[in-house]
């Protein structure tokens, strides 16, 4: 588990732009329900691709006319229970962090795994998400 002083600034980077932290399995399960509308779940991470591409890309994606009704985040290696619960909703995809998932009424409709984040620019990630937002939101 990562130390709080390391993780908190990375968490704050997302909460400052409107993401709600989900820190328990119960919070994840309440959020991803059949009447939840569109929910973006960002599995945040301490890795370089999270800092260099995922977080900036997710934030850029919000510069779009259509957006999810709810923005949420869990932190891999820190919010262990919440991450495990979120990953159950992301099956059949294997565990990945960082990762970005879009749900509609509790069902996974779009997923970006780590290997689709590594080596991509924030703008490429944002463009991918904007297409999904335009389609599902």
WOQUI-V550315 format. One record per backbone hydrogen bond with DSSP energy under -0.5 kcal/mol. CO is the residue of the C=O (numbers start at 1). NH is the residue of the N-H. Records with the same first field share a line. If there is no record, write none. Layout:
CO: NH / NH
//
This chain:
3: 6 / 7
4: 8
6: 10
7: 10 / 11
8: 12
9: 13
10: 14
11: 14 / 15
12: 16
14: 17 / 19
15: 18
20: 73
21: 23
24: 28
25: 29
26: 30
27: 31
28: 32
31: 33
33: 36
37: 39 / 105 / 106
38: 69 / 70
39: 41 / 103
40: 42 / 72
41: 43 / 101
42: 44 / 74
43: 98 / 99
44: 76
47: 50 / 51
48: 52
49: 53 / 54
50: 55
53: 57
54: 58
55: 59
56: 60
57: 61
58: 62
59: 62
60: 63
62: 64
70: 40
71: 20
72: 42
73: 22
74: 44 / 76
75: 78 / 79
77: 2
78: 80
79: 83
80: 84
81: 85
82: 86
83: 87
84: 88
85: 89
86: 90
88: 91
90: 93
99: 43
100: 112
101: 41 / 103
102: 109 / 110
103: 39
104: 107
107: 104
110: 102
111: 113
112: 100
113: 116
114: 117 / 118
117: 120
121: 125
122: 126
123: 127
124: 128
125: 129
126: 130
127: 131
128: 132
129: 133
130: 134
131: 135
132: 136
133: 137
//
